């Protein structure tokens, strides 16, 4: 192996088996994101399963929302633990155990007999992901030289848009024809992937400085002194905050802005057809009756329809208001006019935008970072991440202010530039950490960017929307694009020195 190690201790060229390792880790990451979006795609069907939910449960929406986020909490909190193990044992074994746990939990979601069991399986999904999330990029960094890591990280994270798209397709199509449970059972395929990990050769850690891996606190203390790591982590936190909030609320915002509503006979037919698995109406008859006075109303916007619902409430305004709040999604969907854009169409268009723009941006971002590096640009990966991120700001603001369909094009550009930094940002983190602390370093990065990013941004945006509007919330959130991009450009001056010091 001597001829394959550069003067800094890292490989001078891709090590034997690197391509096989990248392929396996990519497929694992792909199924990870398939699982995440399968849940999102089948949420409407989960609501109709009487074994899981009572349609009269006033906390139904909250319980559904918790299902989508509980895995992220366990994933974020436990990533540092598994990252610590990843620096002390066979990393492929850590990945394999994580994938086995994740695939059993994900497939087991389809076997849940009640809400609590479903909640526990989703929590276990996060435990499994935490085991391989920080370790996988660390291994890839040890298998490839600095000059190739940009493309490698871009390929690895390409699983995000592709897997998300496949998740919506699998969840939507299989869920429609064979039921929501079958959609989850598909992810049992991950069990086969997990076993493959135990037969993979362990990549060397060429610049380990002592026999005993450093403790977690020692790694944390070292990372705090690496300026590029700190700035890179802060920039990723800002963009994760924005992407998490946009992904959660953009379809709702677009639907509320563009849809038109009217209460007609078709509205009542649609509500009558919606029934749970034990044949109970999803929206009770007494709630439907409160809509009768609005029959024949002219087409109105979301805000106008919401006001009309308030204006026609009976004397018991508090109880009626709670009913409309609880069943609001069903009522608004049923009252959407035939010539109006539907929430399903919005989700479809937004999904295509995320997939196509994310696919192209992730690949181009990795290539562009390496292009700047080859041209001798100091802090190449910081520049690639920073300037592209700042370009997203005017496009996102424009999408909030101009009419559709022009806004769709601006939204595409905004998402494209928000994804562009994925490869460069993750590559620069790998390059400024020593091999024997990378797994723990990535785990700490995961903890920070999620706990201060997409874990908190959706509820914050929801709160601002309640106080003001979703548009105001998005405009405020967009400022973090500029902050993140500025931080990355500011960090460029130290990147080359930190990379050399790490002996990447």
C-alpha positions in Angstrom: 0.0 0.0 0.0 3.0 2.3 0.3 2.8 3.5 -3.3 -0.7 4.6 -2.8 -0.2 6.9 0.2 0.7 10.6 -0.3 3.0 12.6 1.8 0.2 13.7 4.1 -0.9 10.1 4.8 -4.0 9.9 2.7 -4.3 7.8 -0.5 -2.8 9.2 -3.6 -5.3 7.3 -5.7 -8.5 5.4 -5.1 -7.8 2.2 -3.1 -8.7 -1.3 -4.4 -12.4 -1.9 -3.8 -13.3 1.8 -3.5 -15.8 1.6 -6.3 -17.6 -1.4 -4.8 -17.7 0.4 -1.4 -19.2 3.5 -3.0 -21.8 1.5 -4.9 -22.9 -0.3 -1.7 -23.0 2.8 0.4 -24.9 4.7 -2.3 -27.6 1.9 -2.5 -27.9 1.9 1.3 -28.3 5.7 1.3 -30.8 5.4 -1.5 -33.1 3.0 0.5 -32.7 5.3 3.5 -34.4 8.2 1.6 -36.9 5.9 -0.1 -38.1 4.9 3.4 -38.4 8.5 4.6 -40.6 9.5 1.7 -42.7 6.3 1.7 -44.0 7.5 5.0 -44.8 10.9 3.6 -46.6 9.3 0.6 -48.8 7.0 2.7 -49.8 9.5 5.4 -53.2 10.1 4.0 -53.9 6.4 4.0 -52.6 6.0 7.6 -55.3 8.4 8.7 -58.0 6.0 7.4 -56.7 2.9 9.3 -59.0 2.4 12.3 -56.3 0.2 13.9 -54.1 3.3 14.2 -56.4 6.3 14.5 -59.8 7.4 15.7 -61.0 10.0 13.1 -62.5 12.0 16.0 -59.1 12.2 17.7 -58.4 15.9 18.2 -54.7 15.3 18.1 -54.7 13.3 14.8 -52.6 15.8 12.9 -50.1 16.1 15.7 -49.6 12.4 15.9 -49.1 12.1 12.1 -46.5 14.9 12.3 -44.7 13.2 15.1 -44.4 10.1 13.0 -42.4 12.0 10.4 -40.0 13.6 12.8 -39.4 11.1 15.6 -36.8 9.2 13.6 -34.9 12.4 13.1 -34.7 13.0 16.8 -33.2 9.5 17.6 -31.0 9.8 14.5 -29.6 13.1 15.6 -29.1 12.3 19.3 -27.5 8.9 18.7 -25.2 9.7 15.7 -22.4 11.0 18.1 -22.6 7.6 19.9 -22.2 5.5 16.8 -19.6 7.9 15.4 -17.5 7.3 18.5 -17.8 3.5 17.9 -16.9 4.1 14.3 -13.5 5.3 15.3 -12.9 2.3 17.5 -13.9 -0.8 15.7 -14.6 -2.2 12.2 -16.6 0.5 10.5 -18.2 -1.8 8.0 -19.6 -3.8 11.0 -21.1 -0.6 12.5 -22.7 0.2 9.1 -24.0 -3.3 8.7 -25.6 -3.4 12.2 -27.1 0.0 11.5 -28.6 -1.1 8.2 -30.0 -4.3 9.7 -31.7 -2.4 12.5 -33.0 0.2 10.1 -34.4 -2.3 7.5 -36.1 -4.4 10.2 -37.6 -1.2 11.8 -38.7 0.2 8.4 -40.2 -3.0 7.1 -41.7 -3.5 10.6 -43.6 -0.3 10.2 -45.8 -2.1 7.8 -46.6 -4.7 10.4 -47.6 -2.2 13.2 -50.9 -3.1 14.9 -51.3 0.3 16.6 -50.1 3.8 16.8 -47.6 3.2 19.6 -46.0 0.3 17.7 -45.8 2.4 14.6 -44.2 5.2 16.5 -41.6 2.8 18.1 -40.6 1.4 14.7 -40.1 4.9 13.3 -37.9 5.7 16.3 -35.9 2.6 15.6 -35.4 3.7 12.0 -33.5 6.7 13.4 -31.3 4.4 15.5 -30.3 2.4 12.5 -29.6 5.4 10.4 -27.5 6.9 13.2 -25.2 3.9 13.0 -24.2 4.4 9.4 -24.8 8.1 8.8 -21.6 9.4 10.2 -19.4 6.4 9.4 -20.2 6.1 5.6 -18.6 9.4 4.5 -15.7 8.8 6.8 -14.9 5.5 5.0 -15.3 7.0 1.6 -12.8 9.7 2.6 -10.2 7.0 3.5 -10.8 5.2 0.1 -10.4 8.2 -2.2 -7.8 11.0 -2.5 -8.6 14.6 -1.9 -8.6 15.3 -5.6 -11.5 12.9 -6.2 -13.6 13.3 -3.0 -15.8 16.1 -4.5 -17.2 13.8 -7.1 -17.4 10.8 -4.7 -19.4 12.8 -2.1 -21.6 14.2 -4.8 -22.4 10.6 -6.0 -23.0 9.4 -2.4 -25.4 12.2 -1.6 -27.1 11.9 -5.0 -29.2 9.3 -3.2 -31.1 12.2 -1.5 -33.1 13.4 -4.5 -33.3 10.1 -6.3 -34.3 8.1 -3.2 -36.9 10.8 -2.2 -38.5 10.6 -5.7 -38.6 6.7 -5.6 -40.1 6.9 -2.1 -43.0 9.0 -3.3 -43.5 6.7 -6.3 -43.3 3.4 -4.3 -45.4 4.8 -1.4 -48.0 6.3 -3.8 -48.3 3.5 -6.3 -47.9 0.4 -4.0 -49.9 2.1 -1.3 -52.8 2.8 -3.7 -52.9 -0.7 -5.2 -51.8 -3.0 -2.3 -52.2 -0.9 0.8 -49.9 1.3 2.9 -48.4 -1.7 4.8 -47.1 -3.3 1.6 -45.3 -0.1 0.7 -43.2 -0.4 3.9 -42.5 -4.1 3.4 -40.5 -3.2 0.3 -37.8 -1.8 2.5 -37.0 -5.2 4.0 -34.6 -5.4 1.0 -32.2 -3.4 3.2 -31.7 -6.6 5.2 -29.7 -8.0 2.3 -27.7 -4.8 2.0 -26.8 -4.9 5.7 -25.4 -8.5 5.5 -23.2 -7.4 2.5 -21.4 -5.0 4.8 -19.9 -7.8 7.0 -18.0 -9.1 4.0 -16.5 -5.8 2.9 -12.7 -5.2 3.6 -12.0 -2.6 6.2 -10.5 0.6 4.7 -7.2 1.7 6.3 -7.0 4.9 8.4 -3.6 6.0 7.2 -2.9 8.9 9.5 -4.0 7.5 12.9 -1.6 9.2 15.3 -1.8 6.8 18.3 -3.0 3.3 19.2 -6.0 4.4 21.2 -8.6 6.5 19.4 -9.2 9.9 20.9 -12.2 10.3 23.3 -15.3 12.1 22.3 -14.5 15.2 24.4 -11.0 15.2 22.9 -12.4 15.1 19.4 -14.9 17.9 20.2 -12.0 20.0 21.6 -9.9 19.4 18.5 -12.8 20.2 16.1 -13.4 23.5 17.9 -9.9 24.6 16.9 -10.4 23.8 13.2 -11.7 27.0 11.8 -12.9 25.4 8.5 -14.9 22.7 10.3 -16.7 25.3 12.6 -17.5 27.6 9.7 -18.5 24.7 7.5 -20.8 23.3 10.2 -22.4 26.7 10.7 -23.1 27.2 7.0 -24.6 23.7 6.7 -26.9 24.5 9.7 -28.2 27.5 7.9 -29.0 25.7 4.7 -30.4 22.7 6.5 -32.7 25.1 8.4 -33.9 26.5 5.1 -34.3 23.2 3.2 -36.1 21.6 6.1 -38.6 24.4 6.4 -39.1 24.7 2.6 -39.6 21.0 2.1 -42.2 20.9 5.0 -44.2 23.9 4.1 -43.7 24.8 0.4 -46.5 22.6 -1.0 -48.9 24.0 1.6 -47.9 27.6 0.9 -48.3 27.1 -2.9 -51.7 25.4 -2.5 -53.0 28.1 -0.2 -51.8 30.8 -2.5 -53.1 29.4 -5.8 -56.1 27.1 -5.0 -59.7 28.3 -5.3 -62.6 27.0 -3.3 -66.4 26.6 -3.5 -68.9 24.5 -1.5 -71.0 22.4 -4.0 -72.9 19.1 -4.1 -69.6 17.6 -5.2 -68.0 18.8 -1.9 -70.5 16.8 0.1 -70.2 13.7 -2.1 -66.4 13.7 -1.6 -66.7 14.1 2.2 -69.3 11.2 2.3 -66.9 8.9 0.3 -64.1 9.4 2.8 -64.4 6.6 5.3 -62.1 4.7 7.7 -61.2 1.0 7.4 -64.1 0.2 9.7 -66.5 2.2 7.5 -66.9 5.3 9.7 -67.0 8.7 8.1 -63.7 10.6 8.4 -65.6 13.9 8.8 -68.6 13.4 11.1 -72.1 14.2 9.7 -72.6 17.0 12.3 -69.5 18.8 11.0 -70.5 18.4 7.4 -73.9 19.9 8.3 -72.2 23.1 9.4 -71.0 23.6 5.8 -74.5 23.6 4.3 -75.0 27.4 4.6 -72.1 28.0 2.2 -73.5 26.0 -0.6 -73.5 27.9 -3.9 -70.9 30.4 -2.8 -68.7 31.9 -5.5 -65.1 30.8 -5.9 -62.8 32.3 -3.3 -59.2 32.1 -2.2 -57.9 30.1 0.7 -57.9 33.1 3.0 -61.3 34.1 1.9 -62.7 30.6 2.4 -61.2 30.4 5.8 -62.9 33.7 6.8 -66.2 32.5 5.4 -66.0 29.4 7.6 -65.5 31.7 10.6 -68.3 33.9 9.6 -70.9 31.1 9.3 -70.1 29.4 12.6 -73.2 28.7 14.8 -73.6 30.0 18.3 -71.2 27.5 19.8 -68.3 29.2 18.0 -65.6 27.5 20.1 -66.8 24.0 19.4 -67.4 24.6 15.7 -64.1 26.3 15.4 -62.3 23.2 16.8 -64.2 21.0 14.4 -63.1 23.1 11.4 -59.6 23.1 12.7 -59.5 19.4 13.2 -61.0 18.5 9.8 -59.7 21.5 7.9 -57.5 19.5 5.5 -60.4 17.3 4.4 -62.8 20.2 4.1 -60.4 22.3 2.0 -59.5 19.4 -0.2 -63.2 18.5 -0.8 -64.1 22.2 -1.6 -61.3 22.7 -4.1 -62.9 23.7 -7.4 -62.4 21.4 -10.5 -60.5 24.0 -12.4 -58.2 24.8 -9.4 -54.8 23.4 -8.7 -55.0 20.6 -6.2 -52.7 19.7 -3.3 -51.9 16.5 -5.1 -50.8 18.4 -8.2 -48.7 20.8 -6.1 -47.0 17.9 -4.4 -46.3 16.3 -7.8 -44.8 19.4 -9.4 -42.8 20.2 -6.3 -41.5 16.6 -6.1 -40.4 16.8 -9.8 -38.6 20.1 -9.1 -36.8 18.7 -6.1 -35.7 15.5 -8.0 -34.6 17.1 -11.2 -32.9 20.2 -9.7 -31.4 18.2 -6.8 -30.0 15.5 -9.2 -28.3 18.0 -11.5 -27.1 20.3 -8.7 -25.6 17.6 -6.6 -23.6 16.2 -9.5 -22.5 19.6 -10.8 -21.6 20.9 -7.3 -19.2 18.0 -6.8 -17.7 18.5 -10.2 -17.4 22.3 -9.8 -15.6 22.0 -6.4 -13.0 19.8 -8.0 -12.7 22.1 -11.0 -11.9 25.1 -8.8 -9.5 22.9 -6.9 -7.7 21.9 -10.1 -7.5 25.6 -11.1 -5.6 26.4 -7.9 -8.4 28.4 -6.3 -7.7 28.8 -2.6 -10.6 27.4 -0.5 -12.2 25.9 -3.6 -14.9 23.9 -1.9 -15.9 26.8 0.3 -16.2 29.1 -2.7 -18.3 26.4 -4.6 -20.7 26.0 -1.7 -20.9 29.7 -0.6 -21.5 31.5 -3.9 -23.9 29.0 -5.2 -25.9 29.2 -1.9 -26.1 33.0 -2.1 -27.4 32.7 -5.7 -30.4 30.8 -4.2 -31.6 33.8 -2.2 -33.0 36.1 -5.0 -34.6 33.2 -6.7 -36.5 32.1 -3.5 -37.6 35.6 -2.8 -38.7 36.0 -6.4 -40.7 32.8 -6.2 -42.6 34.3 -3.2 -43.4 37.5 -4.9 -44.1 36.8 -8.6 -47.2 35.0 -10.0 -47.4 31.4 -11.1 -46.4 29.8 -13.4 -43.2 32.0 -13.5 -42.8 31.3 -9.8 -42.3 27.6 -10.6 -39.2 28.4 -12.6 -37.8 30.6 -9.9 -38.5 27.9 -7.3 -36.6 25.4 -9.5 -33.6 27.7 -9.6 -33.7 28.3 -5.8 -33.8 24.6 -5.0 -31.1 23.9 -7.5 -28.6 26.3 -5.9 -29.6 25.1 -2.4 -28.6 21.5 -3.4 -25.5 22.6 -5.2 -23.5 22.9 -2.0 -24.1 19.3 -0.9 -21.0 17.8 -2.4 -18.5 20.7 -1.7 -19.7 21.2 1.9 -19.4 17.5 2.9 -16.1 17.2 1.0 -14.5 20.1 2.8 -15.5 18.7 6.2 -13.8 15.4 5.3 -10.7 17.1 4.2 -10.1 19.1 7.4 -10.5 16.2 9.8 -7.9 13.5 10.5 -8.9 10.0 9.5 -9.2 8.7 13.0 -11.7 11.4 14.1 -13.8 11.7 10.9 -16.6 9.4 12.0 -17.0 11.3 15.3 -16.6 14.6 13.5 -19.4 13.8 11.0 -21.6 12.6 13.9 -21.1 15.9 15.7 -21.9 17.7 12.4 -25.1 15.7 12.1 -26.1 16.6 15.7 -25.6 20.3 15.1 -27.1 20.8 11.7 -30.3 18.9 12.5 -30.9 20.0 16.0 -30.4 23.7 15.0 -31.7 23.1 11.4 -34.6 21.0 10.1 -35.7 19.8 13.5 -36.7 23.3 14.6 -37.4 25.2 11.3 -40.8 23.6 10.4 -42.4 24.4 13.8 -40.9 27.9 13.8 -42.2 28.6 10.3 -45.6 27.2 11.4 -45.6 29.6 14.4 -44.8 32.6 12.3 -47.5 31.6 9.8 -50.0 31.5 12.6 -48.9 35.0 13.8 -48.5 36.6 10.3 -48.5 34.4 7.2 -46.5 31.6 5.5 -45.1 34.2 3.0 -43.7 36.2 5.9 -42.3 33.1 7.4 -40.5 32.1 4.2 -39.2 35.6 3.6 -37.7 35.6 7.1 -36.3 32.1 6.6 -34.6 33.1 3.3 -32.2 35.3 5.2 -30.4 32.2 6.5 -29.4 31.5 2.9 -27.4 34.7 2.8 -25.9 34.0 6.2 -24.9 30.4 5.3 -23.4 31.5 2.0 -21.5 34.4 3.5 -20.1 32.1 6.2 -18.7 29.7 3.6 -17.1 32.4 1.5 -15.6 33.9 4.7 -14.1 30.5 5.6 -12.3 30.0 2.3 -9.1 31.6 3.5 -8.4 28.9 6.0 -9.4 25.8 4.1 -6.2 24.9 2.4 -4.1 25.3 5.6 -6.6 23.2 7.6 -6.6 20.5 4.8 -2.9 20.3 4.9 -2.8 20.1 8.7 -5.3 17.3 8.7 -3.1 15.2 6.4 -6.2 14.2 4.4 
